[in-house]
Every structure is written in C-alpha cells, then in structure tokens.
Amino acid sequence: MPESYSEPVVSYDNYYYENEFETTLPDHFYNTTYDYSSAILNMEVENGVRYVWIEINDIRLRFVFDTGASSICISPAEAAVLYRQGTLREEDFIGSQYFQDATGRISEGTKINLRTVTLSDVVLYNVEATIIDNLDAPLLLGQSALEHFRSIEIDNLNNLIIFK
C-alpha cells in the first residue's frame, strides 16, 4: 500500500467521498427504490410483538416489524392471493434461496420481487422478498425494505414507527 494512502472520508449526510477517490456517490444511492421521505406507521403491540400495516403490490397486509429478518417474508398463502389477483406475476419469481430462521434452522424459500412496498406515503419499488415454505409463517417486514431508510425510530409511548 502506498505511503500516501488514506481512508476515504464518507459522509452519508452530505453524500460524498473525497481524498484520492473520485467524488461520486456509491451505486446504491442511484437506485430509484431509495426515497428519503419520512413515513410514520402506527404500531400494534401484542405480547411484545410489534405489528404494522403496509401494502405490498397494492394489497394491505399486517406484518411483524422484524429488524432481524434479512428480507420481507410472506407465506405461500399470501403469495397465492397476490398471484390470483395479478399483482405477483411469473416474472416476479427470481429463484430458490436458503435462509436461516430465528431457531437456527436452515430452510429453502422462493425469492421474489415485490414491485411496490408502501409504508404510509412512501413507496419503495422492486424490493426483494422471500416466500417461506410454511403456511403458518408470519409476515415479516425485514431489512430488504428497512434498509431503504436512513434511520428508523420506535416511539413506544405513542406506538409509532418513524422511518426517515
């Protein structure tokens, strides 16, 4: 490594890189699915589990707010409803994927593309999700949607989740 090497300065608030590197934005900042608008969702709490209502492909569903889930997860039952209504099409099926659940078990699921995920007034486009091969699987709002926001605040006093 050259002696003059220095780590780039990264500022996500101002969106720049500097030093020996070209001043440019990382590729993921050009992704049109990133909308830095704010969204506020009412949170329902049952037995310590936080639920939110969101829309996937224009269908409103109740999801567990799960920051530990790597992606949005739905069961085959919800996938069948989306498919029958024409909001999930053949071209939205990406392929098989293995995932590890909270118990440590590794299972196979089907990776799909959700054309729209709506949280309050914010619409995310082309978000990856997983169909879990279990009819009893809960709907999980995971990182494939959450990572599109700069920050997420949980307001337990007012039962709100604030996405910025």
Secondary structure by P-SEA (a helix, b strand, c coil): cccccccbbbbcccccccccccccccccccccccccbbbbbbbbbcccbbbbbbbcccbbbbbccccccccccccaaaaaaaaaacccccccccbbbbbbccccbbbbbbbbbccbbbcccccccbbbbbbcccccccccccccccccccccccccccbbbbcc
